[in-house]
Amino acid sequence: MILIRRIRPVALLAVLLSGPAAMGEQLPDPELREVLRAAASEAASFADRFHAEVWLTDMSRRLARQVEDPEERIELLTLVHMEAARVELPPELILAVIEVESNFDRYAVSVAGALGLMQIMPFWLDEIGRPNDNLLHTDTNLRYGCTILRFYLDKENGDLRRALGRYNGSLGKRKYPNKVIDKLSKKWFKA
């Protein structure tokens, strides 16, 4: 059983401090570096500018296949980090959920009618009295999705598999939780 408690993902920072050059990879181009600096200085959820640059550089490289535009990538990653920090979840977990749910297509619509990056069901808008919220807006979608996942994780006493099952509406089945955990461990948390 995988458990996630309300902790800040500090351990990942130690792995990332070495940066891409230490991992034998080419450093990002100067234009991307400036985009990262601008995003990092605006990212209130990061401990400091250095942490922001390191995390954004690493995650931007991992996300490049799905989101080609560097500025769009950095904006998305900054929002993911902010919303994940708000509910005390690892941002890498949110990235894994998004990859499985929509493959980073912010306009995705499922056959069941779920919308956006984190595939939020529109009935929530009426349920909470906010019918004018747009679930295709990235910030709104992330706010709802992160909040819902945090709620389910708390409800399941930190059991990530059960929380993911609830999130997907497949509680008791392993297919969806396994997909997310696989993405998390092989792409987003790998060293």
Buried (B, 14 or more C-beta within 10 A) or exposed (E): EBEBEEEEBEEBBEEBEEBBEEEEEEEBEEEBEEBBBEBBEEBEBBEEEEBBBBBBBBBBBBBBEBBEEBEBBBBBBBBBBBBBBBBBBBBBBBBBBBBBBBEBBBEBBEEEEBBBBBBBBBEBBEEEEEEEBEBBEBEBBBBBBBBBBBBBBEEBEBBBBBBBBBBBEEBEEEEBBEBBBEBBEEBBBEE
